[in-house]
Amino acid sequence: MAKKVIPPNNGGPPGGIVEPVALQSALEERYLAYALSTIMHRALPDARDGLKPVHRRILHVMRSLRLDPGAAFKKSAKVVGDVMGNFHPHGDQAIYDAMVRLAQDFAQRYPLVDGQGNFGNIDGDNAAAMRYTESRLTEVAKLLLDGLDEDAVDFRPSYDGSNDEPIVLPAAFPNLLANGSQGIAVGMATSIPPHNIAELADAALHLIETPNARSKTLLKYVKGPDFPTGGIIVDPPEAIAEAYNTGRGSFRVRAKWGVEEGSRGTYIIVITEMPYLVQKSRLVEKLAELLNERKLPLVADIRDESAEDVRLVIEPRARTVDATILMESLFKLTELETRIPLNMNVLVKGRIPKVLGLAEALTEWLEHRRDVLLRRSKHRLAEIEHRLEVLGGYLVAYLNLDKVIKIIRTEDEPKPVLMKTFKITEVQADAILNMRLRNLRKLEEMEIRGEEKKLNEERAGLKKLIGSTDMQWKTIAAQVKELKTQFGPKTELGKRRTDFSTAPEHDEAAIEEALAVREPITVVVSEKGWIRALRGHQFDLSGVSFKTDDSLKFAFQTETTAKILIFAGNGKFYTLDASKLPGGRGHGEPIRMFFDIEADADIVAGLAFQGGRKFVVASYEGNGFVVPEDECLGTTRKGKQVLNLKAPDKAAALNVVDGDTVAVIGENRKMVVFRLDQVPEMTKGRGVRLQRYLQKGLSDLTTFKATDGLSWVDGAGRTQTLSMKDLKDWRGNRADAGRIAQGLPKNNKFKGAPTAKKTEE
């Protein structure tokens, strides 16, 4: 239970009245107020002008200070001080940071502030202090503010009621999509990338002609984002269309690069454009770090030769290195490729948070432009009406000049006399009385009637415009066409900077191989499930040490670029890159560190993935089947279920198919030999009965060619072989119980494990 203190009335007890309030309701009320404040006044932009309150207030103050595009610069501190003192009491540094972003040509596609001085750079360096920098508005910002004095939008009192500020700007520029916006509110966020204004103008013109056009249709004009730093978008057109249709998605953006040929067949890769919002200095540090850690085996050196333009040089390890594969490996590991999110969550009509598609966002802007056009037209019409009324008074004064002068000279209160004598309005009488004497000579009838005629024609046109929806949209279309001309593709600011392409198709294995040094290793797995990789191909493992009460389970030779398949007692296959295995200096690491394996699931087998082979897998109860190796690759920590099991059964054996005959031996030392074609091939399942047991279960199985006979390794490491003639007593069919195996190893395994020395921890 919370407590609410009510201030005392005059003459009441000191300290006020304490009223109990439910804590839940108090928290809900305050949290909701905070959430609404964040959403409405900080994080989400208005769909009409694409601005948040702080940006709108900055532009409004700069306009009040007459910082037009052609005017002299003024200190940024002056602007920030006026914004904070009059409209935005949230701290000078926050205001200055917002202002700096509006001036950065690498952050804003069409900057709204023209900055003079150090406003930061693409390396991530901060701007100079506000006392050192100067600023003024750009032509784009002037378009956003155009008409503010003509009743184009509503105003509201500032936080202290001493000033009025615009609720939204007239926005003759589609700023929401042209410059984009990012923000995080309470429970929602927005992320809108910048776009090309010429393409947006074409799409807007199409919307004016076809108001019900869908976002998919507009993609004929809007190809995708146009980032200020350029880059290449490598998403397929279908993904881009889906993102714009729903208002949610992302764009895969890559750095732009090229190859410069050197002498004797050498070359270097030069990166000339960075992905949007990526800091170059941080990227270079990441590349250098990866190079030092030997995670970029194809790269010899990295140099930043940037001046005003980006020039990042990457030198390959050898001239035989494929430049495309090298870059694909860098795209995979660094921010040379990044994803720019699209979440067009904006305030519709300045009040309602909503995710809009491309067509809806442009429609909101066009509807706002229509409202602005009507309000400005009505404002101008009122001015014309007033001027015509004044001109009528001037005409009366001109035609009756002597009488007007006499009334003014002789009457104590000339105003009512003028109104009664000439039947004029109070406005006309005030205009006559306020007229300067030097203007009397200019009161010529022809000039008055000429101005009156022009104003009447303009008034008729405005009335026609206000009463005709078609004329309104034609006027807006003309404004949009003028906007396209001003910022068209032939202008320096308007030409598209971001290109489109498709990512080259490469074998994933080739890229993985490029990311790891190819070296021979020996993978060692202990009985307790610890794994490690010894350098080179080790055939004598007698000197390998293990923890107390642990010993060698199995080992195999492979390379650092290979994938390792681990078959566990739960019937799942797990996949691990050999390059990620711990080294052989210690005892390794538990396999469970790499995968989500149940505590009671043992490691059955492990081998290097080759592809194209087939395995025979079997459970302890004697069920099994043949599975293609390619179906055993798992992509997650949870592994891939291949052998289905029913408790208390567990996976017991795996063997690479090499022949046409299967030999299965149980813990009861009984063995059965039958043809492999009796075992079905499946991708997943429980399988069929391989051998029948009354007690105990399956110990091991193997496959062999009938012509070569059954071979196994005994405890002394010698190879023993029995021909099919020698195996006649054990030959049968699948699901037979078999007969006692004479001469096989006592551990009932077809492959004897190498011995290894045990040591204390």
N, C-alpha and C positions, 0 to 999 in steps of 0.2 A: 504494500500500500504506500503510494507516494503522498506527499503533502504539498498543498498549494497555498501560498501565503497571499492573502488579499490585503492590499494597503488599507490602513485605517481611515475612516471618515474624519472630518474635522471634529475635534473634540473627543474622538474615540480612543480606545486604549492603545498604548504604544506597542509597536511590533506588528499590528494588524491581526486579522483572524486567520487561523490555520484551518484549512478545509481539506479533509482527506480525499484523494483522487486515486482511482484504480491505476496501478502501475502500467498494466497492459494498454489501457486506453491512452494514458499520457504518452507512452512511447510511440504508439501508433500515430497519434496526432502530430508529434514532433518529427518523427521520421518521414511521414507523408509530406509535411511542410518542407522539409529539407530536400526530399526527392523532387518535388515539384519545382522548387527553386533552382535546383541543379539542371533539370531538364529544360525548363523554360528560359532561364536567364544565363546559362553558362555553356552547356555542352552541345545542344542541338541547334543547327542553323535554321533560319526561316526559309521555307521553300520559295518565297517570292524574290528575295534579294540575295539569298545564300550566305547571309552574314549572321554572326552571333552578336549579342549586345555590345561587347567590348569593341569589336571591329566597327560596328555601326557608329558608336560614340566617337571613336577616333576620327573617322571620316567626317562626321558632323562638326567636330571641333576644328579640324583643319580647314573646312569650308568657312566656318565662322571667322577664322583667322586670315581668310582670303589667301590661302596657300594654293592658288590655282596652278595648273601646269606651267604657265609662263611667268609666274611670279617668282620673287626671290625666295631662296630657302630660309627657313627659320630653325632654330635649335630644337631638336627633338624634346629636350627637357621642357620647353615652353608648351609644346603640344601635350605631353604627358601630364604636366602640372594642371593644365586646364581641364583635361579629361577627368583626372582624379578629383579635382576640387569641385567640379560642377556636375559631373554625371556618373562617375564610376569609382566609388570609394573603396577599392579593393587592393590598393598597393601599387606604387609606381613601377616596380620591377615587372609585375605581371602585365601591366599596360604596355610597358616598353617592349617586352618580349613579343606580345601580340603585334605591335606596330612593326617590329623588326621583321617578323615573318611576312607581313604584307609587302615589305620592300625587297625580299630576297627573290631574285629571278630564278634561282634553282629550287625554290619551294613553291612559288606561285607561278602558274602558267602565264597569267596576265597580272603583273604586280599592280597594286592599288596605291602604293606609296613610292615616290621617287626619292630614294635615299642618297645623301652625299656624305661620304665618309665610310668607315668600316662597319658594314652591316653583316659580318660573318661570311663564311665561305662553305664550299661543298665538303671540305675536310672536317667540318664540325666545329671550327673555331668560333667562339662567341663574338658578338658585335661589340664595338667600343661602347663606353658609357654614354648615356644619353646627352651628357653635357658636351660631348665631342662631335656628335653626329647632327646632321641637319636633314630636313625633309620637306616635301611638298606633295601635292596630289598628282596622280597621273591622268592621262586622258580617259582611261577606263574608269577610274574613280569618279571623274567628272560626269560620265554617263550615268553612273549609279545615283548621283546626287541631283541630276538635272530635273528641274521642276519642283524642287523642295519648297521654293517660295511661292508656288502657284497653287497651294492647297491640294497638292497631288496625293498626300498621305495624311494620316492623323498624327497628332502630337499628344504627348502625355507629360505630366509634371515629372521633373527629375526627383531623385531620392529625397531631397530636402525641400522640394516645392519652389525653389528659387528660379528654376529655368524650365524650359520645355524642350523635350527631345523627340525625334521622330520614332514612331513605333516600328516603321519599316521604311526603307528608302524607295524612291520611285523605280530605280533599277531598270534603266534602258539597256542593260547588259545582262545576259543570262549567267550571272556570277556563280550560282549554285553548281552548275555542271562545268562551267568554263574553268573555274579555279578550284573546285572541289572543297572538301572540308573533312576534318577529323575531330572527334570528340568522344569522351566517355562520360556518360551520365550514371544515374543510379538505376541499375537493372536494364540499361539499354546503352547502345553506342551508335556512332555514325562513322562511316568511312566512305568518302566519295572522291574518286580520283579526278584530276583535271581532264578537260576535253578541248578539242579544237573548235574555236568560235565560228569559223566558216561552215564547218559541218553541222554545228548546232543551228546556225541560221537556216541552212537548207532544210533541216528537219523541222524547224519551226514553221517555215513557209509551207511545207507539206501538211503540217497539222492545221494551219489556217485554212487551207483548201479542203482538207479531209479531216474534220475534227475527231472522227471516231477511229483514226488510224492507230494500229497497235504498235507496240515497241519493236516487234520483229520487222515490221515494214520500215520503220525509221532507221534500221541498221543499214539500209541502202545508202543513207547519208552519213550517219555516225558510225564509223568503222570500229571505234573503240577509244580508249583513253589516249590522250596526247600529253605525255609528261614533259615538264620543262627541261629535264635532263636527258631527254631522248630515250634510247634503249630500243629493245625489240620485244614485242609481245608474241609469244609462241603458243598461245592457246588456239585450239581449233575453233572455227566459226560457230559450231553448235554450242560450245560452252559459253562463248561470249553472248550469243543470242539468249541463252537461258538466264544468264546473269542479269542482263538488261530487262528481261521480261519480268522477273521476280523481284528485282531490286537487291538481290543478295547473290554473292558469288565471290570470285577472285580472279585476278589476272596474273599470269606467269610471265614475268619480265626478266629479260637477260641484258647484260651489257653488250654493247656493239663492239666488235673486234675485227681486226684484219691482220693479214700476214705481210710483212715487209721482207723481201728477199735480200740475202747478204751474199758474200763471196763464197765460192767453192761449195755451193749447194746449201749453205746455212740459211737460217731465217730467224726472225723474231716475231712474236705476237704482240700487237699493239691494241690496247683497249682505249677507245676514244669517247665512249659514252657510258655512264653509270646508270644502274637501275634507280628509280625514284626513291628518295628518302634514305639512300645508303650513303654513309659517311666514308669518303675515300680513305682518309687516314686510318680509320678503324679497319677497313678492308685490307689495306696494305699490311697492317700489323697482324691480322689473322693469316694472311698468305705467308708472311715471314715466319710466323709461329709454326704453321704446318710444314714449311720447308725445313725448319730446324729439327722438327720431330720426325723427319724422313717420311712424311705422309704424302709427299708429292714427288714420287720417284722420277716422273717425267720432266720435272722442272729443275733447271740449273740455277737460275737467278731471277730476281724480281726487282725492277727499278721503277721509281716514280719520277718521271721526267715532265710532270705537268707544270705549266705556267698559267696562262689565262685559260687555255683549253686543257681538257683531260688527256693525258698521255701516260698510260701505265704499260710498261714494257715487261714482257715475260719471255725469258730465254729458255728454250727447250734443252733437255739433257743431251740430246744428240740430234743430228739433222735427219735421222731416219724416223724420229718420233712423229706420229700422225698428229697434226695440229688440231684436227677436229676432236679426236679422242682426248687429247690433252685438255682442251677447253671443256669437254663434257665432264671430265673428272673435276675440274675447278668449279663448274656450275653445281656439281653434286655436293661439294664440300664447303663452298663459300657463298657470300652474298652477291657474287657476280650473277647469280640467278635468285630472284626473290619473288614472293607472291604479294601483290597489292590487293587488299580486300576491297570488296564493294558491298556496302551496307547503306542504302539510301534511306536512312531513317531521319526524317526531317519534321519540322513543325508546319503542318498544313494550316493556312490562314493565321499563322502565328500562335496557334493554341493547341492543336491536336498532333501528338507524335504519331507518325505513320511511315511505313516503308513503301516507297513509291517506285514504280518502274520508270523507264526512260520516257515513255509517252506521257505518263502522269506528271512527272517532274516538269517537262516542258509546257504542259497544259497549265499547270499552276502559275508558271511565269507569264504565259500569254494572257491568262485571265487577269493577272495583276496589272499587266500593261494596259489592258482594256479599261480597268477601273481607274488607273492613273490618267489615261487619255480622257475619259469622261469627266473626271474631277478637274483637270486642267482646262478642259473646254468650257465647263460651266464657270470656272473662275475667270477665264478670259471673257466670257460672255457678260459676266457681271461688271467687269472693268469697262467693256465697251458701252454697256447701258449707262454707266455712270458718266463716261466721257461724252456720250451723245447728249446726255442731259446738260452737261456743262457747256457744250458747244451751242446748244439751244439758247442758253443764257447769254453767251458771248454774242450771238447773232442779234439778240434783242438789244444788247448794249450798243452794238455797232450801228444798228438802224435807228436808235433813239439816243445817240450819244449825248447831245446837249441836254436833253431832259433828264437823263440818268445823272449827269454831273450836277445839274441843278438840285435834284432830290438829295444827293449825297451832301451838297454844301449847305442846304437849308434845313434839312430835317434832322432832329435830334436822334431819332431812331429810323434810319433810312431803310433798313431791311424789310419791315412789314409794309412800308409805303411802296417799295419796289415790287414786292410780291403782289400787292393789290393793284397797282397801276398797270403793270405789264402781264399780270396773271402768270407769274412764273413760280417755280417751286423754291423751297428753302435752299436746296443745293445750288440752284442757279443763282439765287440772290447772293449766297455766300461766295460763289465764284466771281461774281461781278465786284463785290466789295473787296475781295482779296486780290484782285487784279492789280498789278503794278502799273504805274502811270506810263512807264516807258513802253509797255506792251500795247498801249492804245493805238500807236501808229501801225501796229501789225494787225490790228483787227480789221482785216480786209475781208469783205464778204466772200470773195472767190476762194480764198484759202480756207475759210471756215466751212464753206459748202463742199470743197474738195475733200477735206478730211472727213466730213460727215458722210460723204458718199462712200469713201473707202471703208469706213467703219460699218456702215449699213450692209455693204457687200460681205464683209467679214462676219458680221452678226448672222446674216442669212446662211452663210456657209457653216457656221458653228451650230446653228439650230438644226440644220439638215443633218450634220454629223451626229449630233446628240440623238436625233430621232431615227437614225438608220444604222442597224447592226452591220450591214454589209459595208457601209462606208467606214465604220470604225475598224473593221478587220482589214480593209484595204489600206487605211492609214497605218495600221500597225505593221502590215506587210511591207509597206514602203520604208518604214523605220528599220525593219529587220534587214532589208536589202541594203540600206545605207550602212548599217552596221557591218554587213559582210564585205562591202566595198572598203570600209575603213580598216578592217582587220582580215582581209582576204588572204588566200594562199600565196599571193604574189608579194605580200608585204613581209618584212623581216620578222615581225612579231607573230604574224598570222600563219606562216607556212608550217605544215605538220613536221613535228620533230621525231615522233615515235613511229617506227616501222612495224610491219607484221611479217611473220615468217612461221615456219613449222620446225620444230626441233628435229634434227636428223635422227634417223632410226639406227641405234647401235645395239649390238649384242651386249646385254647387261654384264655378261661374264667378261667381255673385253674391257669394259670400264672398271669393273672390280679388280681385274688383273692389273690395270694401270695404277690403281690406288695402293697396291701392295707390292713389295719387293719379292720377286719369285725366287725362293730358296727351298732346298730340300729340308724336310723335317721328319721326325719320328714322333707320332702321337702315342703317349703312354697313359693308360687308364688303370687305376688301382682297384682292388676289390671293394674298397669303401667309397668309390666313386670320385676320386680326385683325378684331375686331368692336367696334362702339361705337354709342351712340345720341345723335344730335344733337337738341337741343330744337327743337320745331316741325316743320312739314312743309317740308323744304328741297328745292327743285326745281333750283336751280343749285348744283352741287357742285364747280364749278371752283376754288373757294377752299379746298377741304378738303385738308389736308396729310397726307402719309404718310411712313413711314420710307424710308430710302434703298433703292433697288431694289424698292420696293413701289408699288402703284397701286390704283385703284378697280376692284373686280370687279363688284359690283352694289350697289344701294341701293333701299330701298322705304319708304313711309310707313305708319305705324301709330300705336298708342297704348300708353301704359305698362301698361295692363291686359290687353294682348293676349298670346297665346302665339306664339312664333316657331318655325317649322319650318325646320330645316336639312337639306338633302339632300346626302349625301356620296358620294364616289367608290366607297365600299364597298357601296353600295346600301341604306344605312340612313338612316332619318329620325331626327333628334334634336329634342327639344322643350325650349324654354327660355322662362322668363317674361321678358317685355320689361322688367319692373320691375327685373330683376337685371342688366341690361346696364350696362357702364361708361359714364360720361358722355363727351361729345365734346370735352373740353378737351385730352386727350392723344391718343395713337394707339390707345386702346382696349386690349383684351386678346386673346390668342389664343383662338380658339374651342375649342381642345383643352384649355383650362383648365376648361371647363364639362363636357366629355364625354370619354369614353374612345374616341377616334378613332385608328385606325392612322396611323402616321407617313406612309405612302405614299398615304393617301386624301385627295384634294383636296376642297374644298368646291365642289359643283356649282351649287347654287341655295339661295335662302332667301326666305321670304315669311311674312306674318302669317297665322296660322290663323283661318279664318272658319267652317268647318264646312259640310257639305252639297255642297261642290264636288267635282270630279273632276280628277285629274292624268293626263297621259300621261308615263310615265317610260321612258327608253331607255338602253341601254348603248352603249359605244363600238363594239362589233361589230354593232350595228344591231338588237338584240332589245329588245322593249318591250311594254307593255300599259297599260290604263287602270286606275287604282286610286282608290277613294273617298278623299277627304281625311280622313274620320273614322278610316280604318284606318291612318293614318300617324302618329298621335300616339304618341310614346314616353314612357314613364314613368320610365325609369332612365337613368343615365349611359351605359349600353351601347347605347342607342338601340333602334330597332325595324327588323329586317330586312324589307324589302319587295321589292327587286329582287335576285333570286338571281344570283350571278355565278360564273364559273369562270375562274380565273387563266389568262392575264393580262388578261382583260376587266375593265372598270370602268364605273361609271355615268357618263353623259356629258350627259344633258339631262333637263329637267323643264319641262312646260308646262301651265298651267291650261286645261282643256278649255273652249273658247268657240266652238262651231260644230259643223259636221258633216263637215269636211274636214281632212285632215292633210297637211302639207308637211314632207318630211324632206330635209335637205341634208347631203352628206358632205364630208369633207376634200378629196375629189377634185373638188369643185365641181359634182358631179352632184346633181340634185334630182328627187324623184318626188312627185307629188300623188295622193292616193287618198282614198276615203271613210273616215270614222272608224269606221263599223260593221264594217269589216274587222279592227279591233283589239279583241281580247277584253277584258272587264273582269274583273279578278282582285284578290284582296286580298294575294297574295304569290306569287312565282314568277319564272321566267326570261322569260316572255312569248313572243312570236312574232317572226319576222323582219319588220322594217319596211322595210329597204333592204339590197340585196346589194352587197358590195364585194369587189373582187379585191385591192386594196391600201388601206392607211389605214383610216379608219372614219368613224363618224357625227360630224358637227359640231354640228348643231342641228336642232330641229324646232319646229313651231308648229301651232296649229289655227285655223280660221277658218270663217266662214259662206260657202257657195258663192255666195250672192246678193250678198255684199259684196265678195268677191274677197280676194286675198292682199295684206296690207299689211306693210311693214317700215320701219324707221328707218335711214336711211343715215348715213354718217360725219359729215355736216354737220348731223344732227339733223332732216332733212326726211323726211316720210312719203311713201313710194312705194306705189302700188297697182297690181296686175295683176288683171284680171277673169278669170273661168273661161275665156272665149274666148281671152284672151291666154295662158292657161296650157295650151292644148290640147296643146302639144308635150311637156309634162311630166306630163300626166295618165296614170295607169296603175293598177296594183294594188299591194297590199302585197307586199314582197319583190322588186320590180323594181329594176334597177340605176339607172334614171333617165337623164337627159340633162344635158349641161353647162348650168349656169344662167347666162344672160346678164343683166347689169344688176343683179345682187344685190351686196350689200356684199362687199368683198374678204376680209373676215374670216369669211365664210360664216356669219354670224349674222343672224337675223331682227330682232334688237333691238340697235341700236347703243348702247354704253355711254357715259355722259357722261364727259368728260375731267376730270382733276383735276391740280392742281399738285403736283409732287414737291419735297420739301425734304430737307435734310440732317438727321440725328438731332441 
